[in-house]
């Protein structure tokens, strides 16, 4: 958590004390994405523990909220146009329907909290985790590129490596420097779309956990719910 916050603060400070050239924006973006990487790993680790220890629900709420906010900040950054993806593509990023789980459909019907009460929470949690786990390989290596520590984790949601710490697979989908420009643009669009997807899922799941923990009308529940709506509408 400290490292995630530190990188985010460094990113903000870097832009404050440097002229907003392409180079400085890219450097700040690099710090922001590494911050998001730490946040997502922390959320994944906390969720892994929360599945066995329900008393960690407060931590899970905060870490999923933080991960969602950081990922959505990355997805909405204007720096993507410097990476070969026009900022106008954001409209195609935010207008998506998830085909792997019903989390966004429930939220789209504006009945997420009632639905969460009527539906088995275990099913919601399992579907959510399966969905973000399938999406994370599309951007994880990009998110953590350049951070030696994070690069030792091939998946922020798969903790089977604990039993085999030296078994690390390379991500063959990570874009290489000698790739052609067309592949660059296609890869970045795909990565950005999945960053947005996991960010939205993280925030919506945080809403469900906050509702369970604090109630529908609590300050934190309302805050997270409003944050989700700001990105959707």
C-alpha positions as CSV (number, residue, x, y, z in Angstrom):
1,X,0.0,0.0,0.0
2,X,2.9,2.3,0.9
3,X,4.6,1.7,-2.5
4,X,1.3,2.2,-4.4
5,X,0.8,5.5,-2.7
6,X,4.4,6.6,-3.1
7,X,4.5,6.0,-6.8
8,X,1.2,7.9,-7.2
9,X,2.4,10.8,-5.2
10,X,5.7,10.8,-7.2
11,X,3.7,10.9,-10.4
12,X,1.7,13.9,-9.2
13,X,4.8,15.7,-7.9
14,X,6.7,15.1,-11.1
15,X,4.2,16.9,-13.2
16,X,4.0,19.7,-10.6
17,X,7.7,20.4,-10.7
18,X,8.4,19.7,-14.4
19,X,7.1,21.3,-17.6
20,X,4.4,19.2,-19.2
21,X,6.5,18.0,-22.1
22,X,5.9,14.6,-23.8
23,X,8.8,13.2,-21.9
24,X,7.6,14.4,-18.4
25,X,4.1,13.1,-19.1
26,X,5.4,9.7,-20.1
27,X,7.6,9.6,-17.0
28,X,4.6,10.5,-14.7
29,X,2.5,7.9,-16.6
30,X,5.1,5.3,-15.9
31,X,4.9,6.0,-12.2
32,X,1.1,5.9,-12.3
33,X,0.9,2.6,-14.0
34,X,3.4,1.0,-11.5
35,X,1.3,2.4,-8.7
36,X,-1.7,0.8,-10.3
37,X,0.2,-2.4,-10.5
38,X,1.0,-2.4,-6.8
39,X,-2.6,-1.6,-6.0
40,X,-4.0,-4.4,-8.2
41,X,-1.5,-6.9,-6.7
42,X,-2.5,-5.8,-3.2
43,X,-6.2,-6.1,-4.0
44,X,-5.7,-9.6,-5.4
45,X,-3.6,-10.7,-2.3
46,X,-6.2,-9.3,0.1
47,X,-9.0,-11.0,-1.8
48,X,-7.1,-14.2,-1.7
49,X,-7.0,-13.9,2.1
50,X,-10.5,-12.5,2.4
51,X,-11.9,-15.7,0.8
52,X,-10.7,-17.6,3.9
53,X,-11.1,-14.9,6.5
54,X,-14.2,-12.7,6.3
55,X,-13.0,-10.3,8.9
56,X,-10.7,-8.8,6.2
57,X,-13.8,-7.3,4.4
58,X,-12.9,-3.7,5.4
59,X,-9.4,-4.1,3.9
60,X,-10.9,-5.7,0.8
61,X,-13.3,-2.8,0.3
62,X,-10.5,-0.2,0.5
63,X,-8.0,-2.1,-1.7
64,X,-10.5,-2.9,-4.4
65,X,-11.7,0.7,-4.4
66,X,-8.1,2.0,-4.6
67,X,-7.2,-0.5,-7.4
68,X,-10.3,0.5,-9.4
69,X,-9.6,4.2,-9.1
70,X,-5.9,3.8,-10.1
71,X,-6.7,1.6,-13.1
72,X,-9.5,4.0,-14.3
73,X,-7.1,6.9,-14.0
74,X,-4.6,5.0,-16.2
75,X,-7.3,4.1,-18.7
76,X,-8.5,7.7,-19.0
77,X,-5.1,9.3,-19.2
78,X,-4.4,11.5,-22.2
79,X,-0.9,10.0,-22.4
80,X,-2.3,7.1,-24.5
81,X,-2.2,9.3,-27.6
82,X,1.6,9.5,-27.1
83,X,1.7,5.7,-27.2
84,X,0.0,5.5,-30.5
85,X,-3.7,5.4,-29.4
86,X,-5.7,8.5,-30.1
87,X,-7.5,9.8,-27.0
88,X,-10.8,9.7,-29.1
89,X,-10.6,6.0,-28.7
90,X,-11.7,6.4,-25.1
91,X,-15.4,6.4,-26.2
92,X,-15.0,2.9,-27.6
93,X,-13.2,1.8,-24.4
94,X,-16.0,2.9,-22.0
95,X,-18.9,1.6,-24.0
96,X,-18.5,-2.1,-23.5
97,X,-20.6,-5.0,-22.1
98,X,-18.9,-7.8,-20.2
99,X,-19.6,-11.1,-21.7
100,X,-18.0,-13.1,-18.9
101,X,-20.0,-12.0,-15.8
102,X,-23.2,-10.2,-14.9
103,X,-21.5,-7.6,-12.6
104,X,-21.8,-4.7,-15.0
105,X,-25.3,-5.7,-16.2
106,X,-26.5,-5.6,-12.6
107,X,-25.0,-2.2,-12.1
108,X,-26.4,-0.9,-15.4
109,X,-29.9,-1.8,-14.2
110,X,-29.1,0.4,-11.1
111,X,-30.1,-2.4,-8.8
112,X,-26.6,-3.7,-7.9
113,X,-27.2,-3.5,-4.1
114,X,-30.6,-5.2,-4.2
115,X,-29.3,-7.8,-6.6
116,X,-26.3,-8.5,-4.4
117,X,-28.7,-9.1,-1.5
118,X,-30.8,-11.6,-3.5
119,X,-27.9,-13.4,-5.1
120,X,-25.5,-15.7,-3.4
121,X,-22.4,-13.6,-2.6
122,X,-20.1,-16.5,-3.2
123,X,-21.3,-16.7,-6.8
124,X,-20.8,-13.0,-7.3
125,X,-17.3,-13.2,-5.9
126,X,-16.3,-16.2,-7.9
127,X,-17.6,-14.8,-11.2
128,X,-15.9,-11.4,-10.5
129,X,-12.6,-13.0,-9.8
130,X,-12.8,-15.3,-12.8
131,X,-13.6,-12.3,-15.0
132,X,-10.7,-10.0,-13.8
133,X,-8.3,-13.0,-13.8
134,X,-9.0,-13.7,-17.5
135,X,-8.6,-10.0,-18.3
136,X,-5.4,-9.2,-16.4
137,X,-3.0,-11.1,-18.7
138,X,-4.0,-8.6,-21.5
139,X,-2.3,-5.7,-19.7
140,X,-0.4,-6.9,-16.6
141,X,3.0,-7.0,-18.1
142,X,2.5,-3.6,-19.6
143,X,1.3,-2.2,-16.2
144,X,4.4,-3.4,-14.3
145,X,7.0,-3.0,-17.0
146,X,10.2,-1.5,-15.6
147,X,9.5,-2.4,-12.0
148,X,11.9,-5.3,-11.1
149,X,9.9,-6.4,-8.1
150,X,6.5,-6.5,-9.7
151,X,7.9,-8.2,-12.7
152,X,8.5,-11.3,-10.6
153,X,4.7,-11.7,-10.4
154,X,3.2,-13.1,-13.6
155,X,-0.4,-12.8,-12.4
156,X,-1.8,-10.5,-9.7
157,X,-4.6,-13.0,-8.9
158,X,-2.9,-16.4,-9.2
159,X,-1.0,-17.3,-6.0
160,X,-0.1,-20.9,-6.9
161,X,3.4,-19.5,-7.4
162,X,3.7,-19.5,-3.6
163,X,4.2,-23.3,-3.9
164,X,6.6,-22.9,-6.8
165,X,8.4,-19.6,-6.4
166,X,10.9,-20.2,-9.2
167,X,8.3,-21.1,-11.8
168,X,7.7,-17.9,-13.7
169,X,6.4,-18.0,-17.3
170,X,7.1,-15.3,-19.8
171,X,4.2,-13.3,-21.2
172,X,4.5,-13.9,-24.9
173,X,1.7,-11.3,-25.6
174,X,3.7,-8.4,-24.1
175,X,4.5,-6.0,-27.0
176,X,8.1,-6.0,-28.1
177,X,10.0,-3.0,-29.3
178,X,10.5,-4.3,-32.8
179,X,6.7,-4.8,-33.4
180,X,5.2,-2.9,-36.2
181,X,3.2,0.3,-35.6
182,X,-0.1,-1.3,-36.5
183,X,0.5,-4.0,-33.9
184,X,1.5,-1.3,-31.4
185,X,-1.8,0.5,-31.8
186,X,-3.9,-2.7,-31.7
187,X,-2.1,-4.0,-28.6
188,X,-2.5,-0.7,-26.7
189,X,-6.2,-0.5,-27.6
190,X,-6.7,-4.0,-26.3
191,X,-4.6,-3.3,-23.1
192,X,-6.4,-0.1,-22.4
193,X,-9.8,-1.7,-22.8
194,X,-9.0,-4.4,-20.3
195,X,-7.5,-2.0,-17.9
196,X,-10.7,-0.1,-18.0
197,X,-12.7,-3.3,-17.6
198,X,-10.8,-4.5,-14.6
199,X,-10.9,-1.0,-13.1
200,X,-14.7,-0.8,-13.4
201,X,-15.2,-4.4,-12.1
202,X,-13.0,-3.6,-9.1
203,X,-15.0,-0.5,-8.1
204,X,-18.3,-2.2,-8.6
205,X,-17.2,-5.1,-6.5
206,X,-16.0,-2.6,-3.9
207,X,-19.5,-1.2,-3.8
208,X,-21.0,-4.6,-3.1
209,X,-18.5,-5.2,-0.3
210,X,-19.0,-1.7,1.2
211,X,-22.8,-2.3,1.2
212,X,-22.3,-5.6,3.0
213,X,-19.9,-4.1,5.5
214,X,-21.3,-0.6,6.1
215,X,-24.9,-0.6,4.7
216,X,-26.3,1.0,1.6
217,X,-26.4,4.6,2.9
218,X,-22.9,4.7,4.4
219,X,-20.5,7.4,3.4
220,X,-18.0,5.0,1.9
221,X,-20.7,3.1,-0.1
222,X,-22.1,6.3,-1.5
223,X,-18.6,7.6,-2.3
224,X,-17.6,4.4,-4.2
225,X,-21.0,4.2,-6.0
226,X,-20.7,7.9,-7.1
227,X,-17.2,7.2,-8.3
228,X,-18.4,4.3,-10.5
229,X,-21.3,6.4,-11.9
230,X,-18.9,9.2,-12.8
231,X,-17.0,6.9,-15.1
232,X,-20.1,5.3,-16.6
233,X,-22.4,8.3,-17.3
